Amino acid sequence: MQVDVSANVQYGQNQIARFTDQLMAGPMSQGGDSGSAVLDVNNQLVGLLFAGSDQSTIINRIENVFSTLGVTV
């Protein structure tokens, strides 16, 4: 898994959003998996899956998700 990744994600027609401080894994997701919790080998929550292709999967760091939503655990 790569850390501190920046990724351009296409959505809609000719729309691109840039995401920074992301995690990137291999091709472990399929359509409809967005919003899935991503766990590490110790079953600890590390991120929220939000984009993928046949080459890679992009994951929001869970700390950033919680911070943005104002959530504490």
Phi, psi and omega in degrees: 000138176262147179241161179057048182265142170251137183220139171265126183241126179274134175218144182063190181271119178060028178249129179229132176246140179257127178246132179243165180056047181254169172254147177229129178240176177291189184285078184251005183237164176225168178307136180093354181277350180306137181093356179286143174288141178245126182250152175272186183294344178261014181061029175266136179293123180243340183188180180235115182293134178222347178206148179201165177212187178283000180243332184202166176231133180254135187230129172287133174298135184296329178298320179290322178298309180300317180298313181298321182273354181070034183259140172235149180234000000 
